Amino acid sequence: MVVDQLDDAEVDRLFHALADATRRDIVVQAAAGNLSVSALARRYPMSVTAIQKHVAVLESAGLVRKERRGRERIVTTEPASLAAAHQMLDRLEAMWRGRLDRFGGVLSEIPKGDQT
């Protein structure tokens, strides 16, 4: 998954999914070791159904995937989606750093007496 290939709706789903602290933690937990939905649910003070909903949001954003192993649904991370989010944030940071550098350049050209 490459950021340039993501449409606005995909980017919105990606960052919406990462906006929630529980979902971010689920991504971290799944990255540390593939866990079942029921094992994830034991780590949080909420129902299995609530965790399933969080996992569904993450899955919709492409951040995790579920695969059936016997009776369990195992949650695994999708590193490409995390890389896409990281790449997008890097691009935004570069854009803002460039703007701030240009702004600093403009300010440095103003004579000292005119900076009121």
N, C-alpha and C positions, 0 to 999 in steps of 0.2 A: 504494500500500500504506500503510495507516494502522495505527498500533500497536494502536488499540482494536479493529481488525478481525482481528488476529492471534490465533490460539489458542496455547495453551502449547507445543504441538509445533512450531509454526512459529517461535516465539521461541527455543526450544531449538535448532532447526536453524540459525537465523541466528547465534546467539552461539557455537555449536559450530564453525561454519565460520570465524568470525572469531577463534577461540581459537588457531589455528595461524599461526605467523609466515609460513610460505611462502604460505599462502592469503591472508593480509592483503596480502602483497607482490604477489601475482598480481592482486588487486583494484586496487592502486595502478598496477601496470604496464598493466593493461587500460584504466584510466581515462585514463592519459597518452596512449594511442594504441591503437587496436584491433590486437591481435596475434593471430597464429595460435597454435595449441597448440604446434606445432613451434618457432616463434620463442620462445615462453615457455620451452620446455624447454631451449633453448640458454643461457638466463640462469641456470639452476640446476644444481647438481652432482647431478642425478638423471635417471632415464630419462624418455622421453616418456610411457611408461605411468604412471609415478608422477605426472607433471604432469596427465595426463588424469584420474586419480583425484581429485586436488586440485580440478581444474576441475569435476568432477562433483559434489563436495560443495558447492562454491560455487553451482553451478547449481541444485542441490536446495534450497538456502537462498534462492534468488531473487536472489543478489548479482551474478551474471553470467549471460549467455546466450551460447550458441554458435550461429553461423549459418554455413552452408556457402557458401563463395565459391570456385567451381571445385573444386580438390582440397583446399583448405584449410578448416579449421574456425576461424573468427574468434571470439575471445572479446571480448565487450563488457560493460561494467558496467551494472548496473541501479540508477540513482541512487535510485529510490523505496525500495528495500530498505535502502540505506545511510542514507537519511533516517529510515526507521522505526527503525533501530538507534540513531541519534542521538537521536531523539525519546524512545525508551524510556530511554536513559541520562540525558537531561535530566530526565525525570519522577522517576527514582530519586534523582538529585542533589537535586532540589527537596524530595522527601520527607525525605531525610536532613538537609538543611540546616534544614528546619522542626523536625525532632526535636531537633537540636543547639541550635537557638535556644531552644526550649522548655526544654531541660535547663539551658541557661545562665541562663534566667529563674528557674528553680527554685533554682539555686545562688546567684543574687544575692539571693534572699529569705532565705537562711539567715544568721542573725547571725554576725559574724566569729568570735566565741569558740566557736561550735558546729561549725566546719568542720575537724574533726579526722579 
